[in-house]
């Protein structure tokens, strides 16, 4: 994938999410990228870590050096229960700057949207997704945004797809 790629993935289960994100992060770690996995209710931080430990027994080393971070959505996307898209965009840009200053090839991220419970939240997040594409697509960043397909109506799914360069729809 080229730097600046912003993908979305609609998944059916936590098992499917693990199956797709594990090799995604494994490749980034092998390529010397800084990797950040933002989890949601569909898959906890402990489950994400467990899925990476199978193919990467040294995963704790990546965590210790800061090459890998696994954070809950409550720590990244929301502040006092409120999603502030501009603050999150600033945080991504800052994280990218930190990664490149530390000598990493770039930043590889995945963020799960399973925490969005209302139509209003989903609409606000879709607007944020377009800002991500507009502002970070020229950066040394790979972003994979994951969505539980059962929680999104077709109209919303189309809007999400329009905000991304590519869409992954697993079998």
C-alpha positions in Angstrom: 0.0 0.0 0.0 1.2 3.5 -0.8 1.6 6.1 2.0 -1.5 8.2 2.4 -3.8 5.3 1.8 -7.0 5.5 3.9 -9.1 2.3 3.8 -12.2 1.1 5.4 -13.2 -2.4 6.4 -16.7 -3.7 7.2 -16.5 -6.8 9.3 -19.0 -9.3 10.7 -17.4 -10.5 13.8 -14.5 -10.0 16.2 -12.9 -13.1 14.9 -13.0 -11.7 11.4 -11.6 -8.4 12.7 -8.6 -10.2 14.4 -8.0 -12.3 11.3 -7.7 -9.1 9.1 -5.9 -6.7 11.4 -3.3 -9.1 12.7 -1.4 -9.5 9.4 -1.9 -5.7 8.7 0.0 -4.8 11.9 2.4 -7.7 11.5 3.5 -6.2 8.1 3.8 -2.7 9.5 6.0 -3.8 12.4 8.2 -5.9 10.1 8.6 -2.8 7.8 9.8 -0.6 10.7 6.5 1.4 11.0 5.0 2.8 14.2 1.7 1.0 14.6 -1.3 2.2 16.6 -4.4 0.0 17.1 -7.4 1.7 18.5 -9.9 -0.9 19.8 -13.6 -0.6 20.4 -16.2 -2.7 22.1 -16.0 -5.4 19.3 -12.5 -6.3 20.4 -10.7 -5.3 23.6 -7.0 -4.3 23.9 -6.3 -7.6 25.6 -7.9 -9.5 22.7 -5.9 -7.4 20.2 -2.7 -8.1 22.0 -3.4 -11.8 22.2 -4.1 -11.9 18.4 -0.7 -10.4 17.8 1.2 -12.6 20.3 0.5 -15.7 18.2 2.5 -14.7 15.1 4.7 -12.3 17.0 6.1 -13.8 20.3 8.2 -10.6 20.7 5.1 -8.3 20.6 5.9 -7.1 24.2 9.2 -5.7 22.8 7.3 -3.6 20.2 5.1 -2.3 23.0 8.1 -1.5 25.2 9.9 0.4 22.5 6.7 2.3 21.5 6.7 0.9 18.0 3.3 -0.6 18.8 0.4 1.0 20.8 -2.9 -0.7 21.5 -5.4 1.8 23.0 -9.1 1.7 23.8 -11.4 4.1 21.8 -12.2 5.8 25.1 -8.6 6.9 25.4 -8.2 8.1 21.8 -11.5 9.1 20.2 -13.4 10.6 23.1 -12.6 13.2 25.8 -15.0 13.1 28.8 -17.4 11.1 26.7 -17.4 13.6 23.7 -15.9 12.9 20.3 -13.9 16.0 19.1 -12.8 15.3 15.5 -10.4 18.2 15.3 -8.6 17.1 18.5 -8.4 13.6 17.1 -6.9 14.8 13.8 -4.4 16.9 15.6 -3.5 13.8 17.7 -3.0 11.7 14.6 -0.7 14.4 13.1 1.2 14.6 16.3 1.6 10.8 16.5 2.9 10.8 12.9 5.4 13.5 13.7 6.6 11.6 16.8 6.9 8.4 14.8 9.1 9.9 12.1 11.2 11.8 14.6 11.9 8.5 16.3 13.1 7.0 13.0 10.1 4.9 12.1 9.2 4.6 8.4 5.8 6.1 9.0 2.6 5.5 10.9 0.2 2.5 10.4 -3.1 2.8 12.2 -6.4 1.1 12.6 -9.3 2.5 14.5 -12.6 0.7 15.2 -15.9 2.5 15.0 -18.0 -0.1 16.9 -18.4 2.5 19.8 -20.6 4.8 17.7 -24.0 4.0 19.0 -26.3 6.7 17.6 -27.0 8.0 14.1 -25.7 11.5 15.1 -22.4 10.0 16.3 -22.0 8.0 13.1 -22.7 11.1 11.0 -20.2 13.2 12.9 -17.6 10.3 12.5 -18.3 10.2 8.7 -17.5 13.9 8.6 -14.3 13.2 10.5 -13.4 10.5 8.1 -13.5 12.9 5.2 -11.2 15.2 7.1 -8.8 12.4 7.6 -8.7 11.8 3.8 -8.3 15.5 3.0 -5.6 16.3 5.6 -3.6 13.2 6.1 -3.6 11.5 2.6 -0.3 13.2 1.6 1.5 11.9 4.8 3.5 8.8 5.6 0.4 7.3 7.1 -1.6 4.1 6.4 -5.1 4.2 8.0 -7.5 1.3 8.2 -10.9 2.2 9.7 -13.0 -0.7 10.8 -16.8 -0.8 11.0 -19.1 -3.5 12.3 -21.4 -4.1 9.3 -24.4 -5.0 11.3 -24.5 -1.6 13.1 -24.5 0.5 9.9 -27.4 1.0 7.6 -26.7 0.9 3.8 -26.9 4.7 3.4 -24.3 5.2 6.1 -22.1 2.5 4.7 -22.1 4.3 1.3 -21.1 7.5 3.0 -18.3 5.8 4.8 -17.1 4.2 1.6 -17.0 7.6 -0.2 -14.6 8.9 2.5 -12.0 6.2 1.8 -9.7 5.5 -1.1 -10.5 1.7 -0.9 -13.0 -0.5 0.8 -12.5 -4.0 2.1 -15.6 -6.2 2.3 -14.5 -9.7 3.5 -16.4 -12.7 2.4 
